[in-house]
Amino acid sequence: MISSHDNVKTVIDAWKLMSGRFAGSDFQRADGVASTFANIPLSFFNISFQECPAATADELRSMLATMQRRAKACPHPSLIGLCEDWLPADWQAIAAKEGFAFVLSMTGMAADNLLPLRRPSPELKYRRIEDDATARALAMINAHAYQMATEVWECLCNLQLWRSDSYGYVGYRDGKAVSSAAALPIEGAMYIALVATEPGEHGKGYAEAVMRHAIKQGEAGMGKRRLVLHASDMGRPLYQSMGFGAGCKIPVLAPGEAAQQ
């Protein structure tokens, strides 16, 4: 399990780390909102997060107004992340009235130890992201997995995100890049990100295999740490089977004009 406070703290820490590695990045923290903007075309790396509870409708509206202002100041599309446990009961109607549209939910999950493999691991060749070609492979796997235009992922087809403390891997089967995962250092934990599998390759154990490999290599470099991630609804069953306990959801919404696209 992961508490709501730790859930929010880790997602902000992780996005601050990832977005901060891009030239032109900007981090702002005020009015109960932490904005982690890489200022790149990929909206997933430009997010304003709720940082404290909004117990009333007025408190939520004030927070959303801050998020909307920061979205307008960003030169690229952006998103917002809320904490479901910190919202009034009618938050969805309030957010919609303020011009925000639901995109997806991320469930905070954590594990101190992974459960054993449930089946033999598939035979994959693992390549650490140390060149533009492997960075591109990870970016394209994620673009395809999230059914997004590959053009907006071009900003990740380089080594800006990847440093010596970052353990990003791509798994290859018969020379084809099929799955990806990364282990990144945040305060007191190892953050697991960019776990994805090419459409048509699901159900073969590839994501779990690459993820376990990234964690193993991350532990060799960082030492053993608590494992934390934020799961899509599709990925959550896999992580639960690996031993991750679920906390509350982080609803992700698109603000302003982006909500109409």
Helices and strands as residue ranges (DSSP letters): H 4-19, E 26-30, E 33-37, G 43-45, E 46-50, H 57-73, E 79-81, G 84-86, H 91-97, E 101-111, E 125-128, H 132-145, G 150-156, E 167-173, E 176-186, E 189-197, H 206-222, E 226-231, H 236-242, E 245-254, G 256-260
